[in-house]
Amino acid sequence: MRSTTTAYGAQAVQVIETSAFLATPASNHFDASGGVYMIDVANPAAPRLVKQIIVPGTTRSLAAVDGRIHAGDSAGIIDVITLNP
C-alpha cells in the first residue's frame, strides 16, 4: 500500500496508535509553520492532517511517553503535549 503526502519538513516522527506526530522546525520564532503536526494515519493510503501544534523554538525531536508527546527544541527546552482521548 502506498500513500503520498507532504512530510512537513519533519526532523522526527513518533506514532501513538493511529496518530503520527511530526517535529517540524520553524526557521525562526516568528515562523508559524513549525511545531508538531498530528496526522491521522488510520488509513495509510489517505493520511489526514488533524492539527498543527505551535511549539516555540525549532522543534527537532519527539518522544512518546505514557500517551504524551515530548517535543525538544534547539534551546534544550522540552514541551509536553498531552493528548485528549
N, C-alpha and C positions, 0 to 999 in steps of 0.2 A: 504494500500500500504506500502511496506517495502523496505528499502534500506540498503546496507552495504557499509560503507566507513570508513576510519580512522578518528579519532576525532582530530588528530594532537595535542594531549595533551592540548586541549583548556581549558582555565580558564574562558572564557566568549564568548558569541555569540550574534551578532546583525544581523538583517536581514533588507535589503533595497530592496524592490521589489523582484526580483528573485535571489538576491545575498545574501549569508550568509557570515559573517565575523567572523573569529575565532581568539581570542587572545591566542597566544602560547608563554609562557615564554621561553627564552633561559636559558641554565644552567649557562652561563657566557657571557661576552661581545664578546667573540670570537666564540660563537656557532651560526652558520648561520641557524640553524633550527628554531629559534624563530622568532617572529614578528606577523604579521597579515596575515592570509590566506583568500583569496577571493574564495568562492566556488559558482559555478552556480548551483542553486537548482531549475531551471525551470522544470526539470523532476526529481521529488523526488526519483524515482526509480534508477536514474543514476546521482548522483551529480558529478560535474566535477570541478577539481582544475583549476582556471583561472590564479591566480597569488599569489605569496608569496611576501609580502611587508616587507622588513627587517626594523625593528624598533630597535634602540639601547636600551639596558636595558632589563628588564624582564617584558614584556607586560602581564598584568593580568586583565585589564578591558577595556571595549569598551562602547562607547555611540554613537548612530546615531543621528546627529543633522543637519537638513537642507541639506541632501544629502552628508554629510561628516561623516567620522568616526573619533572619538576622541579616541586615544589609550593611556591609562595610564600605567605607569610602577611603579616599587617598589621605585624609587627615587623621586616620586612625579612629574615627568615630563609628560606633555601631548603632544603627537604628533598628528597633524591634517592631515588626509588623505583626499584629495579632489578627488572625483570620476569624471572622464570624461565620458560624455554620449556616 
